[in-house]
Amino acid sequence: MDEQYGRPGPPWRRWVERTGRSPAWRSALIVAVVAQVGSGWAERAQTGRVSLDWFGRLLLLLGPALLVVRHRHPVAVVYGVAAVNLVYIGAGYPYGPVFVSLAVACFAAVVAGRRRAAWGAVGLLWAGHLLIGHWLYRWLPPAGDGPAPWAQELGITAWVLAMLALAEVVRARREQWARERAERAAAERRRVGEERLRIARELHDVLAHSISVINVQAGVGLALLDTDPEQARTALTTIKAASKEALGEVRQVLDTLRAPGDAPRTPAPGLGRLPELVEQAAAAGLTVDVAVEGPPHALAPGMDLAAFRIVQEALTNVVRHSGSRTARVRVGWRPGVLELRVDDEGPPTGDPAGGSGNGLIGMRERASALGGGIEAGPRPDGGFGVVARLPLKAVSIQEDP
């Protein structure tokens, strides 16, 4: 109810949320109650043992009291509880749930990775019990007590081994859970990183192409504003159309950030929109010749989008980095391979030809994600060329009937 009003909850609840386990004092209190009540019953059943007095009751409280700090000091607690149990046994008090505190301490030590301490404390108690039960009993209470039966020793040994085995099982299970949580977290981080990279790549491809067209047309409009107003108007119209298309594609990319399960509002672009790319390039002063070789196939949406973006980015690089005003686009449908080739005549202007930044990196990433590759560089006869080969078998496709 505290969280309901914006106030922090009880300290023990914050502890549970932070560590994933209940506070140590709660389980210690339960162990103390069980030890006190159960030892009282054991006293009535074991008439040959020393009756519980204030010292025995104090020992029954001391073991659970140590359990309060078992998560912070597992080694000291497990040995301390074993020593308390030895004193209790040596004093001749009745056997009973006094050993529960040792079981909890051993369990905490094993889970904390202090297995040797747990086994050492249990071995200490077991060896001490053997000495008390078969040798020191002559000088320890109760008076006239005989040696402990070996059947009892076997039962205690079995109980100790079962307790340690259970602790080992829980430790192994917790380690497995921790590994699984770490693997899920790492997978989620990878997924988020890949999604961010994909969105960044989409935004770069959309904006780089459209902004290049807008930049060229803005220069034309400014140059002709006074001498040829009609041509300047045409440039402004092209800027408006390019910006509108860019906004639409950016909105489509941002739609992927909506709640999972929502379908895209508009289909992703593909090679079917190559004529639009040609028109946009023409508006930027670039003449593009498109040729298709071989019978076309129906591509999966992801591959169709990647092919479109590769051609788009290659043409954008021609507009931005090449002095050529013509470009050639070849779409080759080879057996099992889609080959995309974009060439220009050069020469390069300003920046390195073909670009060496995020555009070329994005093209390589798109091709690599589909099992293909990109070759880009200066051509022997001048200019710059980009060749992308995408294996058709890497995606689910169907040939046109």
N, C-alpha and C positions, 0 to 999 in steps of 0.2 A: 504494500500500500504506500510505502514511502516513495518508491519510484513513480507511482501514479501522480504524485504531487511534485515531482522534480527533486525530491530529497534523496540523498544516498541511502541505500538499504543498510541492514545490520552488518557489522564487520565480518561476521562469519559467512554471510552470503557473498560479500565481495571476495572473500578468500576462495570460496568455491568457484566463482566465475574466473578468478585469476589462475588458480592452480589445477582446477578440475577435480579436486578431492575435498572431502569434508574436513572441518577443523580437527586437529589432533585431540583437543581436549574433550570433544564429544565422544569419540571412541574410547578414550582413556577413562572417562566417567562410566561408560557402559561396562568396561572391563572391571573397574573397581567394584561396581555393584554386583556383578556376577561372581567375583572372587569372594566378596564378603558373604553373600547369601549362600553360594555353593559350598564354601568352606564350613559354614555352620551346619549344613546338612551332612557334609562328610564327617564332621566331628561326632555327630550322633551315630553315624554308621560305623566308624572306626573306633571302637572302645579302647583299643590298646595304645592309642597315641596320646600325646600331651594335649590337654584341653586348651582351646584358644584363649589367651589372655590379652592384655593391652599390647604387649610386644608383638604377638602374633598378628593382631589386627593392624598394628602399625606396618608390619612387613607386607600385609595384603594391600595396604594403601600405597606403600612406597613404590612397588613395581609399576602399577598403573600411573602413578605421578610422573615417573620417568618417561612414560610414553608420550607425554605432552610435547616433548622436544625431540621426538624420534626422527622427524623429517629434517631437522637442522643438524643433529648430532647422532646419526644412526649407529656409529661404531661405539661411542661411549654409552649409549642407551642400551644396546644389546648386551654388552658386557656387564653393565650395571644391573640390569634385570636378572641376568644369569647369577650374579653374586647374591642378589636378594633371595632368589630361589634356593641357592645353596644354603644360605643361613637359615631359611625357613625349614628346609629338610633336616639340616643338622640339629635344629632345636627340637625335633621330634613332633612337630605339628602334623595334623592329618593331611594326607594327600588329597588333592582336589583341584579346583580351577585356578590355583595359584600359577600353574604353568601357562595359562592363557596369555598372561602379559608377556611371557617369553616368546610365545608363538607370534604375537603381534609385532614385537620388537625384531624378531628374525625376519619376518615378512617384510617389514619396512627396510631393513638393511639390505636384503637381497634385491628388492625392487630399486633401491638407490644405487645398486651396483657394487655394494660392499659385501660380496658373497663370502670372502674369506673370513671377515669379521663374524658373519652369521654362523658359519660352520665352526669357527673357533669357539664362539660362546656356547654353542650347543655341545661341542666336544668337551668343553670345560665342565658344564653341568653334568654331562653323562659320566665323565671320569670321577667327578666329585661324588656323584650318587653311588657309583660302584665302591669307592673308598668308604663312604659312610655306611652303606648297606652291608658290606662284607668284612670290614676291619675296624673302623672307628666307632661302630655301634656299641662296643663294649664300654666306651667312656662317654657316650652321648645319651641324652634322654631319648625315649623313656627308659627308666630303670628296668632291667631284666629283659630287654628287647633282644631278639635273636637275629641271625643274618637274614637278609631279604631273599625271598625265593627267586630262583633264576627265571622262572616263568614271568615274574613281574619285570625283571630286567629286559627280557625279550620284548614284552609289551611296550615298555618305555622306549626301547630302541626303535621299534616299528613306528611308534607315534612320532618320534623325532624325525625319522627319515621321511615319513609321509608329509610332515609339516614343511620340511625343507624342499621336498619335491614339488609341493603345491606352490611354494613361493617362487621356485624356479620357473614353473609353468606360467605363472602370472607375470613374472619379469619378462620372459620371452614374448608373451602376448602383448605386453605394453610396448616393448621395443618394436614389434611388428606394427602395432597401431601408429607409433611415432613415425616409422618409416613410410607407412602408407599416407599419413597426413602430410609429411614432407614432400612425397612424390606428387600428391594431388595439388599441393600448393605450387610446386615447381611447374607442373603441367598447366595450371591456371595462369601462372605468370607468363609462360611461353605463349599460351593462347592469346592473352591480352596483348603481349608484345607483337605477335604476328598480326593481330587485328589492327593495332595502331599503325604498324608498318604498311599494311594493305590500304588503310584509309589515307595515310600520308602520301602513298604512291598515287592513289586515285586523284587526290586533290592536286598533287603536283602536275599530273598529266593533263587534267582538265584546265587548271589555271594557266600553266605554261603556254599551252596552245592558244587559248582565248586571249590571254594578255598580250601575246606576241602579235596576234592579228590586230588587237586594239591599239597597240603601240605604233604599228606601221600606219594604220589608218589615221591615227591622231596626228602623226607627222605629216601625212598627206593633206589632211584637213587644214592644219596650221599653215602649211606652205601655200595652199591655194585659196585661203579664205578671202583674200582681197582680189586676186587676179581671176579666179574661176570659182565663184560661189556655188555653182551647180555641182561641180566636182567635189567641192568641200562638203556639200550636203550629202552626196553619195557616200563619202567617207564616214560622215557622222551616222548615216543610216546603217552602214556596216558595223560601226562600233556598237550601236544599239542592239543589233541582232546578235553580235558575238557576245556581248555582255549578258543578254537575256539567256542565251544558250548556256553560258558558263554558270549563271545563277541556277538554272534548272539542273545541271549536272552536279553542281555542288550540293544542292538540296537533296538530290538522289543519293549522293554519297553519305550525307549526314543522316539520311533515313535509316542507315544501318546501325546507328547508335540508339535507335528506339528499342522498346521492350522486345526481348527474344520472341520469335514466333510471328512477328508482323511481317507481312509480305511487302516487297518493294512496290511503291506506288506506280512506277514506270519501269518498263523493261530496260535492262542494261544494254548499252550500245554494242554493236558487233560489226562484222565486215559488210553487212548489208547497208551500213551508213557511210561507206566509202565515198559515194557521190557528194554527201554533205561536206566531208573533209576536203574534197576537191574544190567545192564552192568557197569554203572558208579560206583555203590557200589562195584561190584566185582573188579574193577580196584583199588579201595581203600582198598582192602583186606577184604571186608564184603560180606558174602554169604547171599543172600536174598531168602527166600522161599515165593512165592506168591500163594495165593489161592483165588478163586472167588466163592462165595456162592450165589446161586439164579440166575435167568435170568437177564442179564444186560439190562439197559435202555439207551435210547439216552438222554443225559443231555444237558441242555442249556449251551452255551459257558462259562458263568460266573461261573456256578456251577462246570462244568468240570474242569476249571482252578483251582478253589479253592480246589477241591478234589486232584488234582495232586500236588499242592503246599503243602498241608498238609502232604501227604505221603512223598514228597521230603524233607521237613523240619524235619520230624520225623526220616528219615533215616540219614540225616545230623547230627542230635543230637546223633544218635547211633555211627557214625563214630568219632565224636568229644569228646563225654562224656562217652562212655561205653567201658569197656574192652572186651566185647563180640565181636566175629568175625562173629556172625550169627544173623539174624533178620528175623522175620516173618511178612508178610503183608497179611491181610485178608480184602477182599472187599466184604461186605455183602449187597446184594440187598434184603432188608426187605420190607414188605408191607408199602409203603409210606415213607420209610426211607432208606437212603444210609449210611451204617456203615463202617467206615474205622478203622482198628485196626493195630497198629505197635508195636511189642513187641521185646525185646532183653533179653538175659540171664544175663547181667551185668557181673561183678560188675562195679560201676561207677569209673571213673578215673579223678582226678584233680577237675574239676568243678563239681557242683551238677549234678546228673544224670538227663538226659533229658533236661538239660538247663533250666535256669530261666530268660533268657533275652528276647531280641526282637523276637527270633524265636518262642517261646511258645506264646508270646503275639500276634504275627502275626497270628498264627494258630487260636487262640481264636477269633480274630477280623474277620477273614475270615468266620469261622463257624457262628459267631453271625450275620454277615451281611446277611446270608442266612436263619436265623431263627433257626439255630442249636446250638450245643455246643460241647465243648472239655472236656474230662476227661484225666488228665495226672498225673502220680505219680508212685512211686515204687510198684511193684507187690508183693503179699504175698509170692510167691515162689522165689523171687529174680528177679533182673533185673528191667526194667522200661517199662511202657506201655502207649501208647497214643491211646485213642478211640475218634473218631469224629463221630457225628451223624448229618446228614444233611437231613432235611425233603424234600422229593421229591415234595410235593405239594407246597412248597414255591417258585418254579420256574416253568416255562412252559416247560413240557417235553412230549415226546411221546414214547411209548413202541415200541421196534423193532417188526416188523411184523413176 
